[in-house]
């Protein structure tokens, strides 16, 4: 099968079912496609999780509003800016601002934070959930470069089950707005939901292909004790690695993170993700007094900058030298 021709759901399902030597060949091919299309750079992003308040009640997330035992926090705009400044001096060229879907920050505050961080010369990625088109416009005008809004599940029935107080139509509309406004757009899915099938995962990959996304946040479901999924068994790590590898084969020049959750799922999980097509590491630089309360899933791992650099060197790769954009002047980087 020519990887360039993999577009049919049945072909993706076949690849998701591979085991043994054929699976190892898939992983090797994905790593080769990664090298051919995005090179040996691993881009390091500094993520600041600045608020764990959330108005949503998603079944899988520890930040869900019905988690009454979670200590909630909001960093002040000045704390966010100061944290960004410190890590930019360490060499980070992208700051990722992430929160729950928190209405507690006026959009003017977000605009000012973006402008301040851009003034230090860094790229800004936002992951703030569903907002109005006007908000997205103002954030882009202030200098935001990228926006990550996971689609979570392309299957309408699965989406409705895991996000009972959300509208899939609204979420997809937000993704379209972000593309129209010129952001580099990230989507992504979670692998391991109860009742999720290989067909569902194939539809996620096809959705990202059809959306022509620029980055894909793909990770495993890690059951949290304060959610309806408490007590669930974790999934086979290979299913997540297969999803990453196939995504690289089909969307060969996108930015593909090795997510923190992979280290929770399996030993050396981020390393294994980098071996099957991933080319981004997001390192949590949230101040220590807040970090442990951004409790999306349990046993959340950490990785320091020097540790990340050692991992990159171990794999024969190099830290990214630029901001790690996928697109330059509307053209794909190859």
C-alpha positions in Angstrom: 0.0 0.0 0.0 1.4 3.4 -1.0 1.1 5.7 2.1 0.2 8.7 -0.2 -2.9 6.9 -1.3 -4.2 6.1 2.2 -7.5 8.0 2.3 -10.2 5.4 2.7 -11.6 4.5 6.1 -11.2 0.8 5.4 -7.4 1.2 4.8 -7.0 3.2 8.0 -8.9 0.6 10.0 -6.6 -2.1 8.5 -3.5 -0.2 9.6 -5.0 0.3 13.1 -5.4 -3.5 13.4 -1.7 -4.3 12.6 0.4 -6.4 15.0 3.8 -7.9 15.1 6.3 -7.3 12.2 3.7 -5.4 10.0 3.2 -3.0 12.9 6.9 -2.4 13.4 7.2 -1.6 9.7 4.3 0.9 10.1 6.2 2.6 12.9 9.5 2.7 10.8 7.7 4.1 7.8 6.0 6.8 9.9 9.4 7.8 11.4 10.9 8.0 7.8 8.0 10.2 6.6 8.5 12.4 9.6 12.2 12.8 8.7 11.5 13.4 5.0 8.8 16.1 5.6 9.7 17.9 8.9 13.3 16.9 9.4 15.1 16.0 12.6 14.1 19.0 14.7 12.0 18.5 17.7 10.2 21.7 18.6 10.0 22.6 22.3 6.9 24.5 23.5 6.5 26.0 26.9 2.9 25.5 28.2 1.5 27.7 30.9 -1.8 26.2 32.3 -3.0 29.4 33.8 -6.5 28.5 35.0 -8.3 25.3 36.0 -11.8 26.7 36.1 -14.0 25.2 33.5 -17.7 25.8 32.6 -17.9 22.4 30.8 -18.8 19.0 32.2 -17.0 16.6 29.9 -17.1 13.0 31.2 -13.3 12.4 30.8 -11.7 15.5 32.3 -10.7 16.2 35.9 -11.3 19.9 35.4 -15.0 19.3 34.8 -17.2 21.7 36.7 -18.8 18.9 38.8 -15.4 18.0 40.3 -16.1 19.7 43.6 -12.9 18.5 45.4 -10.5 20.2 43.0 -8.8 23.3 44.3 -9.4 26.0 41.6 -7.0 28.7 40.7 -6.5 31.6 38.2 -3.2 33.1 37.5 -3.2 36.9 37.2 -2.3 38.4 33.9 0.9 39.7 35.4 1.9 36.2 36.7 1.3 34.8 33.2 3.4 37.4 31.5 6.2 37.1 34.1 6.2 33.3 33.7 6.4 33.6 29.9 9.3 36.1 30.2 11.3 33.8 32.4 11.0 30.8 30.1 11.6 32.8 26.9 15.0 33.8 28.4 15.7 30.0 28.7 15.3 29.7 25.0 11.7 28.7 24.4 10.3 30.2 21.2 6.7 29.3 21.6 4.4 29.9 24.6 1.3 27.9 24.8 -1.4 29.5 26.9 -3.9 26.9 28.1 -6.9 26.9 30.5 -10.2 25.3 31.1 -13.1 27.0 29.4 -12.9 29.8 31.9 -15.2 32.8 31.4 -13.4 34.6 34.2 -10.9 36.4 32.0 -12.2 39.3 30.0 -11.0 39.1 26.4 -9.2 42.4 26.9 -7.0 40.6 29.4 -6.2 37.9 27.0 -5.4 40.4 24.3 -3.0 42.3 26.6 -1.3 39.1 27.6 -0.7 38.1 24.0 0.7 41.5 23.1 3.1 41.4 26.0 4.4 38.0 25.2 4.7 38.8 21.5 6.8 41.8 22.5 9.4 39.3 23.8 9.7 37.7 20.4 7.9 34.4 21.0 5.2 32.7 19.1 1.9 32.3 21.0 -0.4 29.3 20.8 -3.8 29.5 22.5 -5.9 26.6 23.9 -8.8 28.3 25.5 -11.7 26.4 24.1 -14.8 27.6 22.3 -15.0 31.4 22.0 -16.8 33.9 19.8 -15.5 34.7 16.4 -14.9 38.2 17.5 -12.7 36.9 20.4 -10.7 34.8 17.9 -10.3 37.9 15.6 -9.1 40.1 18.5 -6.7 37.5 19.7 -5.3 37.0 16.2 -5.0 40.8 15.7 -3.1 41.0 19.0 -0.5 38.5 17.5 -1.7 35.0 18.4 -0.1 32.5 15.9 -1.8 29.2 16.6 -4.9 27.8 18.3 -5.4 24.3 19.5 -9.1 23.2 19.8 -9.3 19.4 19.9 -12.3 18.1 18.1 -12.2 15.2 20.6 -14.3 12.8 18.5 -15.5 13.1 14.9 -18.3 10.5 15.4 -21.4 12.5 16.4 -22.8 9.8 18.8 -19.4 9.4 20.6 -19.0 13.2 20.9 -22.5 13.5 22.4 -21.7 10.8 24.9 -18.4 12.2 26.2 -19.4 15.9 26.0 -23.1 15.9 27.0 -23.3 19.7 27.5 -21.5 20.6 24.2 -22.5 21.0 20.6 -20.3 19.3 18.0 -21.7 21.7 15.4 -20.5 24.7 17.5 -17.1 23.2 18.0 -16.6 22.5 14.3 -17.8 26.0 13.5 -15.1 27.4 15.8 -12.4 25.4 13.9 -13.7 26.8 10.7 -13.6 30.4 12.1 -10.0 29.9 13.2 -8.9 28.7 9.8 -10.7 31.7 8.2 -8.9 34.1 10.5 -5.5 32.7 9.5 -4.4 30.8 12.6 -2.3 27.7 12.4 -5.0 25.4 13.6 -4.7 22.3 15.8 -7.4 19.7 16.3 -7.0 16.3 17.9 -8.7 13.3 19.4 -8.5 11.1 22.5 -8.0 7.4 22.1 -9.6 5.0 24.5 -13.1 6.2 25.2 -15.7 3.5 26.2 -17.4 2.2 23.1 -14.9 3.8 20.8 -14.2 1.7 17.7 -11.4 1.5 15.2 -13.8 3.1 12.7 -14.3 6.0 15.1 -10.5 6.6 15.2 -10.3 6.3 11.5 -13.0 9.0 11.2 -10.9 11.2 13.5 -7.9 10.9 11.2 -10.0 11.5 8.1 -11.6 14.6 9.7 -8.1 16.1 10.4 -7.1 15.3 6.8 -10.2 17.0 5.4 -9.7 20.0 7.7 -6.1 20.3 6.6 -5.1 21.0 10.2 -1.6 22.2 11.1 -1.1 20.3 14.3 -2.7 17.3 15.9 -3.0 16.8 19.7 -3.5 13.0 20.0 -3.4 11.2 23.3 -4.8 8.4 25.4 -7.7 8.5 27.8 -6.3 8.3 31.3 -9.3 7.6 33.6 -9.7 10.2 36.4 -11.2 9.2 39.8 -13.5 12.3 39.8 -15.1 11.6 36.5 -17.7 9.0 35.3 -14.8 7.0 33.8 -13.2 6.3 37.2 -12.0 2.7 37.5 -11.8 2.1 33.8 -8.8 0.1 32.5 -6.3 2.0 30.4 -6.0 1.1 26.8 -3.3 -0.7 24.8 -0.5 1.9 24.3 0.0 0.6 20.8 -3.4 1.8 19.7 -2.3 5.4 20.5 1.0 4.9 18.8 -0.7 3.5 15.7 -3.0 6.6 15.6 0.0 8.9 15.8 1.9 6.9 13.1 -1.0 6.8 10.7 -1.7 10.5 11.2 1.9 11.2 10.2 1.6 9.0 7.1 -1.5 10.8 6.0 -0.8 14.4 7.1 2.9 14.2 6.6 4.1 17.7 7.3 2.0 18.7 10.3 3.3 19.3 13.8 2.6 16.3 15.9 3.2 16.4 19.7 4.4 13.6 21.8 1.9 14.3 24.6 2.6 14.3 28.3 -0.2 11.7 28.8 1.9 9.1 26.9 4.4 9.0 29.8 1.5 8.3 32.1 0.2 5.5 29.9 3.5 3.7 29.4 7.1 3.9 30.4 9.0 6.3 28.1 5.8 7.1 26.3 6.9 10.4 24.9 10.1 8.8 23.6 8.0 6.1 21.9 5.8 8.7 20.3 8.8 10.6 19.0 9.9 7.3 17.3 6.6 6.9 15.4 6.3 10.3 13.9 5.9 13.0 16.6 8.1 16.1 16.4 7.0 18.3 19.2 7.4 18.3 23.0 5.2 20.5 25.2 6.9 21.1 28.5 4.8 22.3 31.5 6.3 25.6 32.9 3.3 26.5 35.1 4.5 27.8 38.4 4.8 25.1 41.1 2.1 26.5 43.3 -0.5 25.9 40.6 0.9 23.0 38.5 -0.5 20.2 40.6 -4.1 21.6 40.4 -4.3 21.4 36.6 -5.6 17.9 37.2 -7.0 16.8 33.8 -5.9 13.2 34.4 -4.0 11.5 37.3 -0.3 10.9 37.6 0.5 13.6 35.2 4.2 13.5 34.4 6.7 16.3 34.1 9.8 16.8 32.0 12.4 19.5 32.5 14.1 21.3 29.6 17.5 19.6 30.1 15.8 16.2 30.3 14.0 17.0 27.0 17.2 18.0 25.3 18.9 14.7 26.5 16.0 12.7 25.1 16.2 14.5 21.7 19.9 13.9 21.6 19.4 10.2 22.5 17.2 9.8 19.4 19.8 11.5 17.1 17.6 14.6 16.7 18.1 18.2 17.5 16.0 20.9 19.3 14.1 23.1 16.9 15.9 26.4 16.0 12.9 28.4 14.8 9.3 28.9 16.1 8.2 25.6 14.4 5.6 27.0 12.1 4.0 24.6 9.7 3.2 27.2 7.1 5.2 30.2 5.8 3.3 32.7 3.7 0.5 30.2 3.0 2.9 27.5 1.8 3.6 24.2 3.6 7.0 23.7 5.0 8.7 20.6 3.5 
